């Protein structure tokens, strides 16, 4: 019986190696085609607002400004450090940083998949060959599906998080040879990226680890080497933040907890993501093989369920907040299809899926993608109008939405000079103040009104001192902007500006005394570079 099992195992691995070798060239072509399509596809969204702002923050830091004092960023420093390498390289090479940030994101997707594939092959999953055939589908989920979340911190973090989930699935296998210490440590290091982006994604590590512990009837998986590595990385990161940027812990974080975290929406989250997510989970359970435990699928679903906690905890309903949980749910279904194909020796993946379940899966994926379809890319006519009238203008924003000023600032070649990326602190404080006032909580109303007044007065002082060439005015934030104009003197500031252009979202003001710098002519360049000009 032992010899028979060994022969069977050997034959299975031979077939897997054969399948891998046969389809490696096909996969390479598929990956190339998906990458090309994704680059074109991404033109719909361009560089998304958060990424555009973080690129700007990196550039300002490279020019000598200090994070959390001259640049007020709401996230811990890893959100900036994540984009620092491509932005710094772009400055050295003299090219647009957006190009290298996009390349950085594709590199993260490929690195995460390649590392995951290496772990899958070493673990000896029975569905290895089928999973390798599905590799382009996983890649498409990382570079096409994200849409308006492409290059977000969560997006890059998920790419590096996949190997850790695969390692969890390996540990869930019965009688499997445990992974080596080096491999476990590397997977832990890779998986820690998502936690460095936002610490509460730790639950997406904990829940799969608990599932493995229950499966193996042992607490050892919880104390596996990869988890010690993750803990060590997070402790080192906290120490680095306290040492390098104490301002974040002393000044920024208290305001985030006091103001930003108090604003939450839950009904849109249920409507936009909850139903699609339920469709996906129901489809997985419909396909679940009786009496079997497909480890990769189980771990993926556990991570997806855990990912709902950060989505509701953040309570903002933005698409990129839902990406980790949606990705894990769809990836789990892919793994289940690969498992069923391996079990039933079928060549056609979809032939394994009943018609009703297939329709549910398709509906779930389509509905799940809808929030990632919308674009916040500025109107090209608006950009062209500003380009014609200005040349590398200094830019400031009046409005609470980051998307009102970014990526518009970079598209017009502007230099964003405001300390804050947007007016969220003032607008949120105003809202919380009015909410407390209506509920009869005078002390809380006074507290938030004080924060709002301090912010608005600081903003006015900054505008008067910097006198930006261009002001981007968010038109659909009238509750906040009217307060700035009437109570804090911004009408007097705007009196020195004229309306240059506008669309449905923003109005662009240009300073009255702004004179567009004229490009140097050849004669002027020669004159300025002559010895006489230098001596003068």
N, C-alpha and C positions, 0 to 999 in steps of 0.2 A: 504493500500500500504506500509506503514511504517513497519507494523508487518511482511508482506511478505518479505520485504527486509532484516529485522533483522533475520528471519528464514533462508533465503537463505545464508546470511553471516555466520550464525552459522554453517550451514551444510557444507559450503565451508571450514571453519576452522577445523571442525571435520575431513573432508576428508584429509586435509593437515596434521593434526596431525597424522592421521592413516598412511598416506603414509610415513611420517617421521619416525614413530616408526617401520614400516615394513622394511624400507630400511636402517635404521641406522646401523644394523649389517652388511648388504651387503656393505654399504659405508666404514665401518671400514676395512673390508677385502680388498676392492678395494684400499683404502689408503695404507694399509700395502703392498699389492702387488706392487703398483706403487712406493713406497719408496724403496723396495728391488730392483726392476728393475732399478730405477734411480741410486742407489748406484753402481750397476754393470755397468750400461750405462755410468756413469760419469768416469769410468776408462779410457775411450777413450781419455779424455782431461786431467785427473788428476787435480791438482791445477793450475788454469789458471795464466798467467803472472802477471796481476795486483794484484790479491789476494795474490800470493806468495810474491811479493815485499812488500805489506802492512803488511803481517805477519812478514817479516824480519824487517821492520821499527818498528813495535810494539816491537819486541824482543830487538832491539837495544835501544829503549827508556826505556824498562824495565831494561836494563843494565846500564842506566845512561846517554846515549847520548841525545842531545837536537834536537828536530825537528826544521827544517828550518835553522839550523846552521851546525850541524854535520851530519844531515840527510836532504838532499834537496828534499822535496816532492812537486810536482807541484799542488796538490789539497789542498783545505782548510782542517783544522785539523779533521773535522768530518769524512772524509774518513779513517783516521787512528783510530779515536775513535770508529768507527763502529765495528772494529775487535779487539779492545783492550780487551773486556771482555773474549772472548774465548781464546785469546792468553795468557792472564794473568792466566786464570784458568788452561790452559794446562801446564804452567810453574809450578804452584803449585802442580799439580797432577803428573808431570813428564812424560807426554805423548806428542806425536806430535801435535802441534797446528793445523795442517791441519785437524785432526779428529774433533776437536771441532768447527772449522770454518765451516766445512761441516754440522755438527749437528746444529750449529747456523743458518745456511741458511734454513734447513728444518724446524726448529722451527719458523722462521720468516714466512715461507709460511703457516704453519698450523695456526699460530696466526692470520695472516691476513684473512685467509678464515673463521676461527671460529668467529672472530669479525664481519666480513661481514655477515655471516649467522645469527648472533644474531640481527643485524640491519634489515636485510630483514624480519625476522620473526616478529619483533616489528612493522615494517612499514605496514605489512599486504598486501604485493604485491599479486595479484591474481595468479602469477606464482611461488609462494613460494615452493610448493611441487615439481614442475618440476625442479626448480633450485637446490633443495636439492638432487634430483636424479642425476643432472649433476655435483655435487660437485667434484667427482673424476676427471672429465674432466678439471675443473678449476685447480685442484691440479696438474694434469699432465702438464698443461701449465706453472706451476710455477717450476716444478722440473725436467721435462723431456725435454720440448721444449727448454729451455735456452741453452742447449749444451755448447758451449764454452763461454757463458756469465754467467754460473752458479756461484753464490757467488759474482758476480760483485756488486758494490754499487747500480747501477740502478736496478739490479735484486732484491736485498733485499728491496730497496726503494719502488718498485712497489708492493711488497707483502703487505707492510704497507699502501700503498696508496689506495688499493681497498676499505676499509671501508669508506673512505671519499667520493668516487664516489657513493657508495651505499646511503650514507646520502644525497648527492645532488639529487639523483633520488627520494628519499623519499620526499624531499622538493618540487620536481616538481609535485607531485601528487595533484590533485585538491581535496579540502575538506578533506585532510588527517590531522590527529592529529599531530602537530609538535613534533619532537623528544625532549626528555628532555635535560636540560642544561648539565647535567653530561655526557650523551651519546654524545652530540654534541662536548663537550670539549675533550672527549677521542678520538673521530674520528679526530678532528683537530690535536691533538697531534700525532696520528698515521700517518696522512697524511703529516705532516710537515717533516717526515723523508726524503722524496724524495727531498724536497726543501733544506734540510741541505746538502744532497749529492751534489746538484748543484742548485744554486738559480734560474736559468732560467726555471726550471720546474714549477715555479709559474704560468706560462701560462696554465698549465694543471689543475690548480685549478680555474683560472680566467674564462676560456672559458666555462666550465660546469656551473659555478656560473652564468654567463651571460645568458646561455641558460635557466636556472631555472628562472631567473628574467623575461625573456621574456615570458616564459610559464605562470608564475603566474601574469604577468603584474604588477610587483612590484619590487622596488629596495631592499626590505627587505632581500631577500636571499643573496644578496652581503654582507650585514652587519650581517650575521648570526654568532652566537657565535663561531662556529668552525673556521671561518676566523680570528676572533680576536685572538683566541688561536694560530693559525699559525703565524700571525703577531707578537705576543708577543714572541713566541719561536725563530723566526728568528732575532728579535731585540736583544734578550738575547744572542743568538749565536754570533752575530756580536760583541757585547760588550765583550764576553768571548774571542773571537779571538784577539781583540785589546788589551785586558789586558794580556792574557797568551802568545800569539804569535804575537807580533807587527812586527816581522821580515817578516811574510807572507805578510802583507799589505804594508810594506815599501820596501821590497827587492824582494820577489818572485812574487807577483801579477803584478807589473809593467813590469817585464820581460815576464810574461805570455801574457799580453796584447800586448806587443811590438813585441814578437817573435812568441810564440806558436800560438796565435790567427790569425796570418797573413798567416799561412799555411792552405789551404783549398782545398778540392776536392769535386766536385758536380756531375759530370757525373757518377762516381761509385755509389753514393748514389741513383740516379735515377734508375740505372740499377739493383742494388742489392735489393733495398727495395721499390722503387716507384711503379713498376709494380705490385708486389705482393700486396702491400697496396691498390692499385686501384682495383684489383680483389676482395679483401675482402670487400671494401666499396660498390662496385657495387653489390656484392652478397647480402649484407644487404639491400640495397635499392630495390632489386628485391623481397625480402621476406617481405618488410615492409607492414603491413596490412593497407588497405585503411581506412581513417577516424579514425585511432587509433594513440595513442602516447605512445608506450612502453617506460616508463621513463628510465629504466635501460639501454636499448639499446641506447637511444638517448644520455644519459650522457656518456656512454662508447665511442660512436662514436665522440662526441664532444671532449673528452679527447684525443682520437687517432689523430684527426685532429690537435689539439693543440700540440701534441707531435712531429709533423713534424717540428715545429719551432726549438726546441733544436737540432734536428738531423741535420738540415741544418746550424744552427748557429755554432755548433761545427765543422762541415764540415770536419770530418775525415773519415767518412764512416765505423767506426768500429761497429761490430754487436751489442755490448751491448748498444751503443748509440741509436739504433733503437728499442731495446726491449720494452720500455714503449709504444711506438705508435703501434707496432705490437701486443703486448699483449692486449691492450685495444680494438683493432679492432676485434680480434678473440673472446675475452670475450663478446663483444657486440653482436656478432652473436650467441654465446651460449645463451645469455639472450633472444635474439629474438626467437630462437627455443623454449625455455621454455615458452615464452609468447604465441606463436602460439599453442603450445600443450595445454596450459591452455584454450585458446579461443575455440579451435576446439575439445577439449576432446579426443585427439588422444593419443594412447599408444606408437606409433612408431614415433620418432622424425623425422627421415629422410623421412617418407612418406609424410610429410608436404612440402618437398622441391622438386620443379620441377627438372627434370633430368639435364637440362642445368645449372641451378643455383647450383645444387649439384656439378657438374663438375667444375664450376668456383670456388666454395668454396674450394674444394679439391686441385685444382691447386694453388690457392692463398696460402693455408697453406703450401703446399710442397715447393713452390718457396720461401715463407717467411722463411722457416726453413733452406734453403740451406746455408746462411751465417753463421749459427750456427753449421754447421757440421764440418768445418775445424778444425784441431787440431794443436796446437803449442807445443805439448808435445815432449821433447827431445828424441832422439833415445836411446833405452835401451842399445845398444852395447857401445855407446859413454859414457853413464853414468857408465857402468860397468868398462870400461877401466880406467876412472878417479878414480873410487872407489878403484881399485886395486893398483894404484900408489900413492894415497894420503890418509890422514886421517885428517878430519876437516881442510882442507887448507883455508887460506885466499884467497879471490877471488875478482877480479876486471874485469871490462868489457870495451872493446874498440868497440864501435858501438852505433848507434842511436836508435836501437829497443830494448825495454825492454824485449821482448820475447827471445832475444839472450842469456840473462843471467839469466832469471827467467822463470820458476821454476828450471832451471838447477842447480843454486847455492844451493838450498835446497835439491835437489835430490842427490847431491854428498856429502851432509853434510858440505857444505862450510860455511864460515863466510864472507859475502859480506862487504868489507871495504871501498868501494868508497862512497864519499859524495853524488854523483848523481846516480840515478838508471840507467841512460844511458846517451849517449852523444847527446840527442835531442837538447839541447840548442846550442851546438857548430855546429852541422850539419845543423840545421834550420837557424842559423845566417849566415853560409857560403852560403847556398842556397839563402837567401834573399839578401845577399851582391852581389852575382853574378847577380841576377835578376835586382837589382837596377843599377848595372854597365852596363848591356845590354840595359837598358831603358834610360841611360844617366843621371841618378840621382846620381851625385858624392857624395853629402852630405849624402844621405841615404846609399850608398854603404860603405862609410867610417864608418858610425855609426854601421852598422851590422858587418863589418869587425873587429871593435874594440871589440865588444861583443865576437866575435868568438876567437880572439887572447887572450883576457883575460881568457876565459874559457879553451882554449887549454893549455896555460901556467900554469894555476892552476892545470890542470889535470896532466901535466908532473911532476910538483913539488910533487903532492900527490903520484904518482907512485914511484918516486925516494925516497920519505920518507917512504912509507909503504912497498915497495917491496913485493907485493902480491905473494903468492905461485903459484897461477894459474891465468892466464889471458885468458878470453874468448874473442875471436876475431871474430867479425861479418864479414863474407866473402863477403856478397853481398852489402856492404856499402863502396865500394872502393873509391868513390869520397871524402868521409870524412876521412876514415882511411889512405889513401895515403897522404892526407894533414898532418895528425898527424905524420906519419912516416918520411916524407921528410922535412917538415918545422919545426916541433916542437920536433925533437930529439927522437921520439919513436923507430926508427930503432936501436939506441944505447941502448935503454932500452930492446928491444926484443932480442938483441944480447946476453943477459945473460939468455935467455930462450931457451928451445928446444920444438919442436912440439911433443906433447904427443898423440893427436888424432884429428880427424876432420871428419865432415860430409858435406853435401851440404850447411849447413847454417853457422856453426861456426868452427873455428880452436882453439884447446886448447893448450896453451903454459904452460909448467911447468918450474919453475926456476931451473937453472942448479945445484945450490948448495942445492936444497931441498932434505932433507932426511926424508923419511916416518917414523913417530914415530912407534916404535915396541910395540905391546901389552905387558902388564906386565905379566910375568909368575908367577905361584904360588910361586916359590922360591923367586923371586924378591920382590913380594908383602910382603912376610914374613920377608925378610931381611930389607926392608924399614920401616916396622912397628915395628921392634924390638927396645928395649930401647937403645941399643948401637948406632943404626942408628940415633935415635932421639937426643941422647946426642951429637953425633958428629955434 
